[in-house]
């Protein structure tokens, strides 16, 4: 049991470390001090970002769309790559087609229609609105609450929170949450899955190599201007999460968080979750 606790704690620490952006990124990307928020500061391209660490099997890399920019066509692009960002002499301008053309990279555009990508001419059955607290992605169960976008604190946020929990935001809307992960298969390869507000889009790419580390790819492209990494915890909750749970139990609604004498990072963490 002691070894299991150590293993779970190590995985939890690795997941928290992976929930940051890599210091290698596109020329127009600005990361905040925590490396959890990526903003494209000019133009519509050169917005490529990567996860700081390779993903573990079944580990989602989840981002929330924080800012949009009018006047551009196209939206966020996500995927996986077996290329080590540190090995790139120059970060490509686009994920599609530039990074994909370098090989061992699988990237798809997020569209308003929640497009599903059929593989090998298979038909992907339509699904209704997500209701179960733990969506089943093949053999994986991940808490849905974190995966679904919700409102920020505001004048009516305490009223709207329940609505955001029941209704799925449009895929490209502000506060929408987009994730990517891979699931190992019996033949030694892996399937890539894209998650949109807690809904599994089904396998979007298959036969990914599992013998090489796989990094998440986030292309802050065109109308998507800024995204923030949302940690998806495994095993034991972090001290930060436990503090947030206690705080939320003692406030009427999240508007009250602004009036609390809390360190700024903890206050922001409570407001963004």
N, C-alpha and C positions, 0 to 999 in steps of 0.2 A: 504493500500500500504506500509506503514511503517513497519507493522508486516511482510509482505512478504519479504521486503528487509533484515530485520533482520534474517529471517529464511534462506534466500538464502546465506547471508554472513556466518551464522553459519555452513551451510552445506559445503560451500567452504572451510572454515577453517578446518573442520573435514576431508575433502578430502585431503587437503594438509598434515595434520598430518598423515593420513593413508598411504600416499605415502612414507613411510619409512619402514625399516625392524625392526622387533621386536628384543629386546636385547637378547632374548632366541633363540638360533640357534645351528646348528650342531658343533661338536668339531673342524672340519677343516675349519670353516668359519671365515673370518676376515671382519668386517664391517669398512667402512671409518668413519671419524668423523661426517659426516652428516647422517649416517645410511641409505644412499641411494645406496651404492655400496657394493655388497657382493662378496667376492673372496674366492674360495676354495684353500687353501694354500698348501695342500699336499694330496696325495693319489687320489682316485676317488670317495670316499663316504664321509659320515658324512657332507654333504653339505646342510642340510635342513635349510630353512629360512621361516619366517612367516611375514605377514603384522603386523605393529605395532599396528594397531587398527582393529576391525571388519569392514567389508565392509558394506556400505549402499546398499540397493537394486538398482541394475543397475549401481553400481560404479565399473569400471574396476580397477584391480590392474595390472599395465602394467610395464614390464621390457624389457630392451634392452640387447641383448647378446653383451658383450664388448670384452671378450677374449675367445679363444678356446684353447684346449690342445690336441695335437696329441697323438696317442698311446692308447686311451681308446675307448671302444665301448659303445654307448649309448649317450643320449642327455638330454637336460633340461626336467624336469617334473614339471607340474603345476596342481593346483587344489584348493579345499576349504576344510576346516575342521571346525567342531563345537567344537573341543577341544581347550580350552584356553591354549596357549603356556606356560603361567605362571604356569599352573597346572602340567606340565610335570616334573616328577622326573628326567628323563633322556631323552634327545632328541634322537629319534631312528636313526639308521645308515642310513636307506633308507626310502623314502616315499612309495615306492613300494618294498616289501609288508608290511614293518614293521609298518609304521604309519597307513596305510589303515586297517591293521588287528586290530588296537586298536579301530576301529569303528568310525562312524560319520565323515568319511573322504573320499573324492573323488579326486583321482589324476590320471592323464594320462600323458604318455610320448609324447613329441613332436617329430615327425619323419620327415624325408625328404619328405615324400609323402603327407604331410598335412592331415594325416588320420582323417577321420570323424568317430565318434562313433555312430552307429545306436542303438536306444533304442527301446525295445519292437518290434524288427523285422521291424521297420519302415525303409523305404529307404530314405536316405538323398539325395536330388537332387544336382547334380553338379552345381557349379556356375562359371561364367566367371570371368575375372579380375575385381577387384573392381573399380568402376568409380564414384559412387555417393559421394558427399562430406560428407553426413551424412548417414552411413550405418544403416539400420533399423534392430534392434535386437528385434524381437517381437514388443513391443510398444515403445522401447527406440531408441532415436537418439543420436549418439555420433559423434563428429567431427572426420572425418577419418584422417585428416592431422597428428594429433598427434600419431595415432595408427600405421602408416606406417613407417618402418625403412628407413633411408636415410644415405647419406655419411657423414663422418666426414670432417672437413676442411683439405685440402691437396692440392697438386700441381694442381690437375684437378677438385677439388670438385665443383667449381663454374660452370663447364661445366656439371658435372655428376648429380648435384642436380635434374634437370628436369627429367633425366632418372630414378632416383630413385623414383620420384613421380609417374611416369607412369608404372614402372615395379615392380613386387612383388619379393622381395628377397626370396631365399629359406628359409624354416622354421627354419633350424638349423644354418644358416649363421651368421657371425658376423654382428652386426647392425640390425639384425632381431628383431622385437618387438612382444612380446607374452603377451597376457592379459587374465585374467579370471574374470568373474563376475557372479552374479546370478539374475534371473528374477522371481519375485513372480508370482504365478499362482492363478486362482480363487478358487482352492480347499485348499488354505492355505499353500501349499508347494512351492518349487521353482525349476527352471531348472538352471543348471550350463552351461555356455557358455564359450568356449575358442576362443580367437581372435588371428589370426596370420597375422601380417602386414595389419590390417584393415579388414580382411576377417573373417566373423563369421563362425565357424565350425559347428554351429548348436548345439542343446542340447547334451551335452556329459554325463550328469547325470540328473536324474529327482527325484522328491519327496524329495528334500532336506528340512530339517526342517527350518522354518523361525522364530520359537519361541526362537531359541538360536542364539547368535552371530556367524557369519561365518567369519573366517580368511582366507586370501589367503595363499596358500602353494607354495613355490618355492624351488625346489630341484636342486641345482647347481651340477649336476651329470656328471661324466665321462668326455666327450669331451667339455662340457661347463665349463669354469673355472671362469668367472666373469660376473655378470649382474648388471645393474643399473636400479633403479626405475625411471620411467618417469611419472611425474605428469599429470593427466588428469583433467583439471580444470572445475568447474561448477560455474554457477552464474557469479559474478563479477571477472574479471581477477586480479591477484595479482599485487603488485607494481613491482615485479621482471619481470613479463610478460610484463607489459606496458613499462618498461625500454628496454627490449629486442626488442620490436616492433619499438620503436623510433630509437634504434641503427641500426637495420637492414634496416631501411628506408634511412639511411645516409651513407651506405657503398656500395662499388661496388660489393663485394662478401665476403664471410665469412673469407677468408684468412686475410682480413684487420683487423679482430677483435684482432689478436695477437698484433698489433701495437697500440692499444688503451690503454689509461691510465685508466684502470678499475680495481675495486677490483677483485681478483682472482675468488671468487665464481660466480660473475656476468659474468665474461668473460667465465668461463666454462659453465655456463647456456646458454649463447648465442651460444656457439659452439656446444653444444650437442643437440640443438633443431632445 
